[in-house]
């Protein structure tokens, strides 16, 4: 933390020199404070899930409840400076989970979820945010969660973000990230080891740090045709499981996202990216070059003037795969498996994310349809359905068909304006199903269907 505070202090001294031409007399001297809290309760049930990065199925079930609470405060120093702090805690209660009942028990630990300093309107062109912050770019397929190792408990990036206004309606985000596997900014004695970046569980840490630089441009000068262009360099250091060391990666991701709107009812989205780089060599394994790619293409028909405001999307997601191991190979050949960069999340579903170690999306062909309807104000129902395939038959799979995946989610309001004009309570129910294909050995397991259910409450005060 001392290092971050030094950076904040240095930047605070540097910025006035950068903005000498600004009209200092017009700056607001007042300091405005605000504070609040939020809570999230979840009950989750899972049954007959596939084993991560394997073709077998685990027939056991698991259910548990979890509660995350966060308090936050912010101070605005005039129009151009701000400070934000958010502290969090999460604990769980397992009813049935092998070896997990002693984890995450109350009170667990208090962690710094966000701590950043804002400097705005530098020469009327630059905004800078320095510190621990949540980030998402585009639809989040590349940048959305910097701490995938602890699930949805936290999502922060330890980073510096500079937003540069380029044209009237366009800007570019420049970012530097350094996410460490161990978070030392905590208070308490946790019952579980939180490995913030893990892909595989280590002993007790996997010891993988992540560094990145990014330029992400949002171009909105063409009417009804927003565009995004990005470059991301990422370095993942070598990591460990209980017994094995795995090589690090150093790679670049280049991509674009196009979002044409053809009419009031018809729109489309196309995102495509390539990855090139290098996997480290180590004892018993040659280094490898990286050549991977991804594509998302979707078309949406929406009617805001109809009852229920229905929206229907047909889409295809392709993530390149590798018929050899993602972690090592016998011949030192090119690695073609997609790396999700900073999107090891449940973006395409919870059961389907469970196909991979640490939600590391790769090797997937997923044509699907999605329907959204609002039966009543602030009530929303979303349904998604489609078959999933492996782009390459890895892990000794006998077939590329992973299975038919289905999702249904219902979001609804419960209370609003709890404290005068402030405060709300919302709920959601989510159900998922995977009917297994022959990529998985479901005959040996005697189970053909995996299920997942969540009930959630979210309060903001």
N, C-alpha and C positions, 0 to 999 in steps of 0.2 A: 504494500500500500504506500510505503514511503516513496517508492519510485514514481507512482502515479501522482501523488501530491506534488512532487517536484516538477513533473511535467505540467500539471495544472498551473502552478505558480509561474513557471517560465512563460507559458503561453499567455497568461493574464498580463504579464509585463510587456510581452512582445506586441500584442495586438494594438495597443494605443499608438505605437509608432507606425503601424501599418495603416492606420486610419486618421492620420493627422489632418487630412483635408475635410473630415466630417465636421458638421456643425455641432460642436460639443455643447453649445448653449441650449440646444433643443433636447438634450437627453433628459430623461426623467430621473430625478434624484431619489425618488421614493423606492422603498423596498416592499414588495408585495409577497406575502406568505400564503401558502395553502397546504392542506394536508388531508389525508383520507385513508381508507383501508379497503381491501377487498378480500373475499373468501371464496374458496372453491371446494365443494364437496363432491366426491365421486364414489359410486359403488360400481364395481366391475366384475364381470363373470366371464370366464373363458373355458372352453372345453374342446378336446380333440384337435389341438393345434399341431401343425407340423414342427419338427425339430429344426432349429435354425441352421441354415446352410447344409441341409441334408435332405434325403428323399424319404425319410421315415416319419411316422406320426406318433405323437405322444398322446396316449388315451386318457391321461389324468385331467382333472379339472381344477380350477383355481378361482376363488372369489375373495374380494377384499374391499375395504372402504379406505378412502384417503381424504385428508383434509389439509388444504394449503391456505394459510393466512398470510397477508402482506399488509404492511403499513408504509405509507409514503409521505414525503413532504418536499415542497419545492419553494424556492425563493427566486423572485425576479427582481433584478437590479436595473430599473429603468427598462428601456426597450431592447437593450442589446446584450445583457448578461443574465444568465440563469444558472441555478444549481438544483439538482434533483437527486434525491436519495430514496430508495425503496428497500426495506428489509423483509425477509420472508422466512417461513417455517413450514415444513410439511411432514406429517407422520401418517402411518398406515396401520390398519388392523386387519390381519389375515385370518380368515376362517379356515381355509384349506390351502396350504402351500408348502411343499416340501422344503424344509430348511429355511423358510422365510419368516416364521412367526416372530423371531427375535429382531427383525430388521425394522428400522424406521419408527420405533416406538416413541410415544410422547415422553418428553418434549422435543426429542431429536436435537436439531441445532438451528440457530438463527444465522442466516446467511445474507450477505449484501447482494441483492438481486440486481439493482441498478445504482450507479453512482457516477454522475457525469456533470460536466460543466459546459454550458452553452455560451458561445460568442457569436452574435448575429450582426448582419448588415455591415460587414467589413467592406468598405468602399462600395456599398450597395450591391455587392456581387457575391460575397462569400459568407457562409455560415459554417461554424466549426463546432463539433461536439466531441469532447474528449472524456474517455472513461468507460465504465461498464454500462452497456446499453443494449436494448433489443433492436434488431434490424430485420427488415424484409425488403427484398427487391423483386419487383414484378409479381409473379404468382408464387414466388418462394421456391421454385424448382432448383435454384442454386444457392440462395442466401435466405435463411430464415431461422436457423437454430445453431448457435455456436457451442452449445453444451449438450450434445446428443447423448452423452453417457449417462445422464441422470433422468432421461425421459423428459416429460413435460414439467418437471419440477422447476427448472430454469431454462432460459433460452438465450442468455446474454452473450455478448461479444465484448472482450476487453479490447478496445479499439479507438482509433481516431477517425472520425468521419468529417470530410469537408464537402459541403454542397456548393457547387459553383453554378451560378446562373449564366447560361451561355447566350441564349436568345430570348425573345419575348415570352415564350411558353416552354422553353426547353432548358434542361440543366444536366449536370453530370455529378455523380457521387464518387468521390475519391476516398479510399478507405485503406487503413493499415490495421491488421488484426494479429493479436498474439493470444491464443487460448491455451492455457496450461491444463494438464490432466488433474492437477490437485489445486483445490481452492483453499487458500490459507486465510481468507477474509471471513472467518466464521467464529461463532461463539457457541460453546456447548460440547457435548460428548456424544457424537452420533452413534447409533447402534449399527449402522450400515456404512460402508466405505463408499463415498461418492467419488467415482472416477469420471470426471466431467467429459472426457473425450473418448472413452473406451469403445473399441469394436468387439474385442474379446475380453473377458474378465481376467485380470492379472492376479498377482499374489503379493499385496492386495491391489496394487495399481498396475495398469498396463503401460504407463509411462509414455504415452504418445502426446507430444505437444503439437499444436497446429499454428502455423504462421501463414499470413496471406496478404496480398496487395490486390486492390480491385479498382477498376474504372467502370462505372455503370452509367450510361447515358440514356436520358429520357428525351426523345425528340417528338414534339407535338406541334410542329409548324404546319403540317399538312392536315387540312380539315378532314375529320372522320378517318384518319389513318395514323394513329399513334404508333411509334416505333421505339424499340429499346435495343441498345447495342452494348456488349460488355466484354471485358477481359478480366480474368481472375487468375492470379498466380497463387498456388497453394503448396506448402511444404508440410508433409506429415512425417514426423520422426519415427524411427523404428519403435516397435512396441512388443509386448509380451503377453502370453496367456500364462497358465500355471506352470508350463514347462518349456514352451517354445518361444524363440525370438523370431519376429517377422520384420521384413525390410521396410524402410521408409520410402516415401514417394515425393517427387518434386515434379509438378506438372502445371500446365497452362490450360485454361478453358476459354475458348472464344465462342461467342454466341450472339444471336439476335432474336428478338421477339416482335412480331408484327401483329397488329390488331385492327384490321380494316372493318369499317362499319358500312355495309352496303345500303342499308335503309333503316327506317325506324324499327324494323322487326328482325332484320337479318344481319348477323355479324360473324366474324371468324377470328381465330387466333392460331398463329403458327410460331413455335419456338424451336430453334434448332441450334445445337452446339457441338463442338468437337473438342477433344482433349488430346494433348501431346505432352510428352515428358519422359521421365526416367524413374525406374524402380531401382533402389540400391542393390548392389551385390553384397553377399555375405558368405560366410563359410558354408560350402556345400551348395551354393546357388549363385548362378550368374546374374548380373544385372539385366534388366529388360527395358526396352523402350515401350512407351504407352501410345496407343492409337485407338481412341474410343469415341463414341458419339451418341447423341440422343436427339429425338424429335417428338414434339407434341403438335398435333394438328386437330383443330376442332371447329365445328360450325354450329352456331346457336340461333334458334328461332325463338323470339320473345314477344309477348303481347301484353304491354302494360295497360292497355285499354280493356282487356277482358277481365271477367270475374276471376279472382285468384291469381292474376298476373302470372300466367304459366310461362315457363321457359324450358326449352328442350335442346339438349346439346348432344351431338354425335362426335366422338373423338377417338383418336388413336395415340397411345403413348408407346414409344420405342426406346429402350435402353439397351445398348449393345452388351453382348455377353462374351464369355471366353469358355471354351470347352475344357480348358485346363484350370487349375486352381487359381483363385484370385490372389492368394497369398504367396505361392511359390510354384515353380514349374521345373520339369525335368530337363528341358532342352534350351532354356534361356530365350525362348521366342518372344514375339511381340505380345504385350498384354492388351487385350481388346475389351475388357470388362469396364463398364461405365462406373465412374466414381461420383456420388451425389454431391460432392463438394461440401456445402453446409446445409444439406437437406436430408439428414438422417432423421426423418420424422415419420408421422403416420399420414403423410399427405395423400396417399392413395388407399388408405384403409389400415386398420389395426391388424387384422388377421394377415393380410397380404404383406404388411411390413414385417411380420414375424417370420417370413420366409428367410430373412437375412440376419447375419450377425450384426448386432447394433443398428438395425434399421438401415443397413447399407444397400440402398436400392441399386439393382443392376440386373442385366440379363432378363429383360422383360419385354414382351409384346402384349399390349393391352388395348384391344378395341372395346369401346364401351359407350353406353348411352347414359345420360343424366337428365332427370326431370326435376324441376323445382316448381312448387306452387305455394301460394299464400292464401289459405282458406279463410283467414281472418286477419285483421290488422295486427302486425307484429308476430303473427304465427307463421312458421315456415316449415314445409315438408320437402326434404330432398331425398331422391331415390337414385341409385346408381347400379348398373348391371352390365356385366361383360365377362367374356372368357379371358383367362390369363395363360400365356405361353412363355416358355423359355426361348430366348433368341438362340441359345446354344445349349445342347444337352450336356450339362455339367454334372458333377457329383455322381457320375455313373448312372444317371437317369435313363430309363428305357424308352421314355417318350417326352416330347416337348410340351404337352398339354398339362399345365399346372392345375387348372380347375376353373369352375364358374364362380365368380365373386359377385355378391349382392350386398348392398348397403341401403339402409333406410334411417333417416334422421329427422327428428321433430324438435324444433326450437319454439319455446313459448314464454311469454311474460307471466310473472306472478304478482309482483308488487312494484309500484313506481312512486317516486316522490315520497319516500319513507320519512325523510327528515326535511320537511318543507319542500323545497324544489329539488332536493338532492336525495340520492339513494335509490337503488333498484334491486330487484331480485328476479332472476330469470332461470329457466330450467331447460333441459334437453334430455331426450331419450334417443339412444343410438343402438341399432342392432346390425350385426353383420353375419354373413354365412359364406363359407367356402365349400362347394361340392367338389371334392378332389378328383383330379384327372390322373392319368397313368404316369405322370412325372413322379408322383408319390406312390409309395408301396402301401396303399390303403387296404389291400387284401390281407396283408400280414397283420396290420393293426386291427382289422375287423371293424373299422369305422370309415365312413365315406364322407362325412360332413363335419367341418369345424365351425364353432359358433363363438360369438362374442357379444356382450351386452353391457351397456353403460347407462346409468342414471346420473345426471349431473345437476347441481345447483350452483349458480354464480351470483354473488352479491357484491355490490359496490356502494360505498357509503362515504 
